[in-house]
Amino acid sequence: MKTDWRIEGPQIAVLLAMFVLAIGSWTTAPEQIPVHWNAAGEVDRYGGKFEGLLAMPLIATGMYLLLRFVPRIDPGRANYALFANTYVLIRVGVLIVIALLYGVLHLSIRGREVNMNTVVPMLIGGLFILIGASMGKIRPNWFIGIRTPWTLSSKTAWVRTHRLGGWLFILLGLVLMVLMPLAEPRLAFPVVAVAAAAIALWSMVYSYIVWRSDPDKVPPAGTTPAE
């Protein structure tokens, strides 16, 4: 897998910018930094400088490395070439959302008033919409997408489940972006959680239904381990 610096360079630059921001804020940041907000958008846990300033850059770096090298260890790695642009879009989307959340954290550290009940659902909802719009282009693999025993045993189940799952993810993203900022947080959070669980359950059930009706239950290309 060759390194395309037009793709990797900007992502590495974002990671470096996060660490530079952490280092530059180290001496001026308070000893206790907000690291968690409850459903009402109120800070309910503080952490030290290491956790508050470095946890998210380290998480972002871990996610970058994981998504960067997953195709190398995937038995279905040949299929990644079939959705290479989509995979890059998902990788970049995940990194950008983490970086924006980190930027919001720094606004909070600097005393800016930030409504987490608006910012976080907008960013996470936007990421869900991005993933949903991309899901129908994902091809069979062991790590990315809706991987059930039935999607990995039927090309038809994989394709149809991901098309349905894409629309459901978009719907969930819109619910997050609209409901969470407007509704009472303590009521909106359970609704979103139940909706997410329902989507996961229905995707699994739907993949089984399609698999049952598929006369050609052939494992998708590249997903059967070599003998």
C-alpha positions as CSV (number, residue, x, y, z in Angstrom):
1,M,0.0,0.0,0.0
2,K,1.7,3.1,-1.2
3,T,1.5,6.3,0.7
4,D,-0.3,9.1,-1.1
5,W,1.0,12.3,0.7
6,R,-1.8,14.3,-0.9
7,I,-4.1,12.4,1.3
8,E,-1.9,11.6,4.3
9,G,-0.1,14.9,4.5
10,P,-3.2,17.1,5.4
11,Q,-4.3,14.5,8.0
12,I,-0.9,14.5,9.6
13,A,-0.9,18.3,9.6
14,V,-4.2,18.3,11.5
15,L,-2.7,15.9,14.1
16,L,0.4,18.0,14.5
17,A,-1.8,21.1,14.8
18,M,-3.7,19.5,17.7
19,F,-0.4,18.7,19.6
20,V,0.9,22.2,18.9
21,L,-2.3,23.7,20.3
22,A,-1.9,21.4,23.4
23,I,1.7,22.5,23.9
24,G,0.9,26.1,23.4
25,S,-1.9,26.0,25.9
26,W,-0.1,24.1,28.6
27,T,1.2,27.1,30.6
28,T,-2.0,29.1,30.4
29,A,-4.6,26.3,30.8
30,P,-6.2,25.8,34.3
31,E,-5.1,22.9,36.4
32,Q,-8.6,21.3,36.1
33,I,-10.0,21.1,32.6
34,P,-13.5,20.0,31.6
35,V,-13.4,16.6,30.0
36,H,-17.0,15.4,30.1
37,W,-20.5,17.0,29.8
38,N,-23.8,15.4,30.9
39,A,-27.0,15.3,28.9
40,A,-27.9,18.8,30.1
41,G,-24.7,20.2,28.6
42,E,-23.2,20.8,32.0
43,V,-19.6,19.8,32.9
44,D,-19.8,16.8,35.2
45,R,-16.1,15.8,35.3
46,Y,-12.8,17.6,35.2
47,G,-9.3,16.2,34.5
48,G,-5.7,17.3,34.8
49,K,-3.7,18.9,32.0
50,F,-2.5,15.7,30.6
51,E,-6.0,14.3,30.1
52,G,-7.6,17.6,29.2
53,L,-5.0,18.7,26.6
54,L,-3.5,15.5,25.3
55,A,-6.2,12.8,25.5
56,M,-8.0,13.9,22.3
57,P,-4.9,14.4,20.2
58,L,-3.7,10.9,21.3
59,I,-7.2,9.5,20.5
60,A,-7.1,11.2,17.1
61,T,-3.6,9.8,16.4
62,G,-4.8,6.3,17.4
63,M,-7.8,6.5,15.1
64,Y,-5.7,7.8,12.2
65,L,-3.2,4.9,12.6
66,L,-5.9,2.3,13.0
67,L,-7.8,3.4,9.9
68,R,-4.6,3.9,8.0
69,F,-3.3,0.4,8.5
70,V,-6.5,-1.7,8.8
71,P,-6.5,-2.5,5.1
72,R,-3.0,-4.2,5.5
73,I,-4.3,-6.8,7.9
74,D,-7.8,-7.3,6.4
75,P,-8.2,-10.6,4.6
76,G,-10.5,-8.7,2.2
77,R,-7.9,-6.0,1.6
78,A,-8.1,-6.3,-2.2
79,N,-11.6,-4.9,-2.0
80,Y,-10.5,-1.6,-0.5
81,A,-9.4,-0.5,-3.9
82,L,-13.0,-0.7,-5.0
83,F,-14.1,2.0,-2.5
84,A,-10.8,3.8,-1.9
85,N,-12.2,7.3,-2.2
86,T,-15.1,6.5,0.1
87,Y,-12.7,5.1,2.7
88,V,-10.5,8.2,2.5
89,L,-13.6,10.3,3.0
90,I,-14.7,8.4,6.1
91,R,-11.1,8.6,7.5
92,V,-10.9,12.3,7.0
93,G,-14.4,12.9,8.3
94,V,-13.6,11.1,11.6
95,L,-10.4,13.0,12.1
96,I,-12.0,16.4,11.3
97,V,-14.8,15.8,13.8
98,I,-12.3,14.9,16.6
99,A,-10.2,18.0,15.7
100,L,-13.3,20.3,15.8
101,L,-14.4,18.8,19.1
102,Y,-10.9,19.5,20.4
103,G,-11.1,23.1,19.2
104,V,-14.5,23.5,21.0
105,L,-12.8,22.2,24.2
106,H,-10.1,24.9,23.8
107,L,-12.8,27.6,23.5
108,S,-14.3,26.3,26.8
109,I,-10.8,26.4,28.4
110,R,-10.5,30.0,27.3
111,G,-13.7,30.9,29.0
112,R,-15.9,31.1,25.9
113,E,-19.5,30.0,26.5
114,V,-20.1,26.9,24.4
115,N,-23.5,25.1,24.2
116,M,-22.4,21.5,24.0
117,N,-26.0,20.4,23.4
118,T,-25.8,22.2,20.1
119,V,-22.2,21.7,19.0
120,V,-21.7,18.0,19.8
121,P,-24.9,16.7,18.1
122,M,-24.2,18.9,15.1
123,L,-20.7,17.5,14.6
124,I,-21.6,13.8,15.4
125,G,-24.8,14.1,13.4
126,G,-22.9,15.5,10.5
127,L,-20.4,12.6,10.7
128,F,-23.3,10.1,10.7
129,I,-24.7,11.7,7.6
130,L,-21.3,11.5,5.9
131,I,-21.0,7.8,6.8
132,G,-24.6,7.1,5.7
133,A,-24.1,8.8,2.4
134,S,-20.9,6.7,1.9
135,M,-22.2,3.4,3.1
136,G,-23.7,2.2,-0.1
137,K,-20.3,2.4,-1.7
138,I,-18.4,0.2,0.8
139,R,-17.5,-3.2,-0.5
140,P,-17.1,-6.4,1.5
141,N,-14.4,-6.4,4.1
142,W,-13.8,-7.6,7.7
143,F,-13.6,-4.2,9.4
144,I,-15.6,-1.4,7.8
145,G,-19.4,-1.4,7.5
146,I,-22.3,-3.6,8.7
147,R,-20.6,-6.9,9.3
148,T,-23.0,-9.6,10.3
149,P,-22.6,-13.4,9.5
150,W,-25.2,-12.8,6.8
151,T,-23.7,-9.8,5.0
152,L,-20.3,-11.7,5.0
153,S,-22.0,-14.8,3.5
154,S,-24.0,-13.1,0.7
155,K,-23.1,-10.4,-1.7
156,T,-26.8,-9.5,-2.1
157,A,-27.2,-9.2,1.7
158,W,-24.1,-7.0,1.9
159,V,-25.2,-4.6,-0.8
160,R,-28.9,-4.3,0.2
161,T,-28.1,-4.0,3.9
162,H,-25.6,-1.2,3.4
163,R,-28.0,0.7,1.2
164,L,-30.7,0.5,3.9
165,G,-28.1,1.2,6.6
166,G,-26.9,4.3,4.8
167,W,-30.4,5.8,4.8
168,L,-30.8,4.9,8.4
169,F,-27.5,6.5,9.4
170,I,-28.5,9.7,7.5
171,L,-31.9,9.6,9.4
172,L,-30.1,9.2,12.7
173,G,-27.7,12.0,11.9
174,L,-30.6,14.3,11.1
175,V,-32.4,13.3,14.4
176,L,-29.2,14.1,16.3
177,M,-28.8,17.5,14.6
178,V,-32.5,18.5,15.0
179,L,-33.8,16.8,18.2
180,M,-30.8,17.2,20.6
181,P,-30.4,21.0,20.4
182,L,-34.2,21.7,20.5
183,A,-35.7,19.1,22.9
184,E,-35.2,18.7,26.6
185,P,-31.8,17.0,26.8
186,R,-32.9,14.4,29.4
187,L,-35.7,13.3,27.1
188,A,-33.8,13.6,23.8
189,F,-30.8,11.5,24.8
190,P,-32.9,8.3,25.5
191,V,-34.8,8.8,22.3
192,V,-31.6,9.0,20.3
193,A,-30.1,6.0,22.1
194,V,-33.2,3.9,21.4
195,A,-33.2,5.0,17.8
196,A,-29.5,4.0,17.4
197,A,-30.2,0.6,19.0
198,A,-33.2,0.1,16.8
199,I,-31.1,0.9,13.7
200,A,-28.5,-1.6,14.7
201,L,-31.0,-4.3,15.4
202,W,-33.0,-3.8,12.3
203,S,-29.8,-3.8,10.1
204,M,-29.0,-7.2,11.6
205,V,-32.5,-8.6,11.1
206,Y,-32.7,-7.2,7.6
207,S,-29.4,-8.8,6.6
208,Y,-30.7,-12.1,7.8
209,I,-33.9,-11.7,5.8
210,V,-32.1,-10.9,2.6
211,W,-29.6,-13.7,3.2
212,R,-32.4,-16.2,3.6
213,S,-33.9,-15.3,0.2
214,D,-30.5,-15.2,-1.6
215,P,-30.2,-18.4,-3.7
216,D,-26.5,-17.7,-4.2
217,K,-25.1,-17.6,-0.7
218,V,-21.5,-17.1,-1.8
219,P,-19.1,-15.4,0.6
220,P,-18.2,-11.9,-0.8
221,A,-14.9,-11.7,-2.6
222,G,-11.9,-11.5,-0.3
223,T,-13.7,-12.3,2.9
224,T,-13.1,-16.0,3.0
225,P,-9.8,-16.8,4.8
226,A,-7.3,-18.8,2.7
227,E,-7.2,-22.5,3.4
